[in-house]
Amino acid sequence: MQPRFEAALNTGIKWPRKTATSDTYLAIYAVVSRIPEGMVATYGQVAGLAGLPGRARLVGYALSALAGRSNIPWHRVVNAQGRISLRSCGSDADMEQRLRLEHEGVHFDANGRIPLERFLWRPQFAGQGVL
């Protein structure tokens, strides 16, 4: 696991209790846990920050594996167009995600898109510029 994410794993977050949770999923959860309230990240951005470039779909799988009451802010991850990705399972998670984001002050345009130029998280790491 990359050193910059080891500290994030020691934040007191209740990680999901799933036997399939691997170091890869934990790296994804560590990144998602750092997204501040009122900001969003894309699936691809999370994958890259977790050391998994090109694995955006894997981020989606990891987030869908979270337990229902997880305190990992899964709702702050959207697709590259700034939209909420629709779930194939027919759940209400899409609406829940939008409501959570709106509650945090994230705005949607008339087409259901989040203006990423305003709400995209741009993390900074010690000694480095914006990633």
TIMAR-429751 format. One record per residue: x, y negated, z of N, C-alpha, C in turn. Coordinates in steps of 0.2 Angstrom, whole numbers, plus 5000, padded with zeros to 4 digits. Each point is the difference from the previous one (the first is absolute). Example, Ala and Ser with C-alpha at 12.3 -4.5 7.8 and 13.67 -1.06 7.14 Angstrom:
% TIMAR-429751
506650285039499649945000500449945000/499849954996500449945001499649955003/
END
This chain:
% TIMAR-429751
500450065000499649945000500449945000/499849954997500449944999500149965007/500649975002500049975007499549955001/499949964995499549945002499350025002/499850064998499450025002500050045007/500650025002500050045006499749965006/500249935000499749965005499249995000/499850004994499250004999499750065003/500350065000499750065002500050005008/500349955003500050005008499649945002/499549994997499649945001499450015005/499950065002499450025004499450024996/500150004994499450024995499850075001/499450025000499850075000500050024993/500550054999500150024993499550065000/499750014993499550064999500350065003/499550045002500250075002499850054995/500450014995499950044995500650044998/500050075000500650044998500349984994/499649974995500349994994500449935000/500049965005500349945001500850014999/500349984995500750014999500449935002/500650014999500449945001499849954994/499850024995499849964994499449965002/499550035003499449975002500249955006/500450025004500249965006500349934997/500450014995500449944997499449954997/499550034997499549964997499649975006/499850035005499749975006500449955003/500650015000500549955003499949934997/500050014993500049944996499349975001/499550034999499349985000499949975007/500350025005499949975007500349935001/500449994995500449935000499649954997/499550014996499649964996499649955005/500249945000499649955004499349994999/499649995005499349984999499949944996/499550014995499949954995500450004994/500450064999500450014994499950074998/500250014993499950064997500650024997/500150074999500650024996499750054995/500350014994499850054995500250075002/499750054997500250075001500850014997/500149974995500750004997500549965004/499849955003500449965004500250045007/499550035003500150045006500550064998/499850034994500550064998500749984999/500149944997500749984999500349985007/499749975005500249985006500250065004/499650064999500150065004500550044997/500449984995500550044996499750054995/499449984998499750054995499849974994/500449964996499849974994499650044995/499549974998499650044995499550055003/500050005006499550055003499449975003/499749954997499449965003499550055001/499950054996499450055001500150035007/500650025002500250035006499849965006/500149934999499849965005499250015002/499650004994499350015001499850065003/500450064998499950065004500150005007/500649965002500250005007499449965004/499849944997499549965003499350045001/499950044995499350045001500150055005/500650025002500150055005499949985007/499949935001500049975006499350025004/500150015006499450025004499549935000/499450015001499549954999500149945005/500350015006500149945004500749995001/500450014995500749985000500149925001/500549995003500249925001500549984995/500250044995500449984994499549964996/500249944998499649964996499950024992/499850064999499950024993499649964996/499649965003499549954996500449954996/500749995002500449944997500350024994/499950064998500350034994499550004994/500249964994499650004995500350024993/499750004995500350024994500449944997/500450014994500449954997499649944997/499450014999499549944998499749965005/500250025006499749975006499350025002/499850064997499350035002500150055004/499450025004499950055004499950064995/500450065001500050064996499450045002/499550014996499450045002500250075002/499750025005500150075002499550054996/500350064998499650054997499650045004/500049995007499650055004499449975002/499849944997499349975001499949975007/500649995004499949975007499949934999/499949975006499949935001500749965001/500550044999500749975002500149934996/499850004994500149944995499749945004/499450015002499649945003500449985007/500250055003500349995007500649974999/500450014994500649974999499949934998/499649984996499849934998499849965007/499650035004499749975006500649985004/500550055001500549995005500549954997/500150004994500449954997499749935000/499449994999499649945000500149975008/499950055004500049985007500749975002/500550024997500749985001500149944996/499649974996500149944996500250014993/500050064998500250014993499449994995/500149964995499549984996499950044993/499550014998499950044993499749954995/500250004994499749964995499350034998/499749974995499350024997500050074997/500650024998500150074997500350055005/500049985006500250055005500750015001/500449954997500750015001500349955005/500550025003500449965005500549964997/500149945000500549964997500750025003/500450044997500650035003500549945001/500049954996500449955001500049965006/499450015003499949975007500050055006/499850064999499950055005500550065000/500450004995500550065000500649995005/500150055004500550005005500750004997/500449965002500749994997500550015006/500150075002500450015006500749974999/500349985006500749985000500450055005/500550024999500450045004500749965002/500250025006500649965003500550004995/500349954998500649994996499850014993/499450004998499850014993499449954999/499949994993499549954998499350045000/499649974997499350024999500150064995/499650065002500050064996499450004995/
END
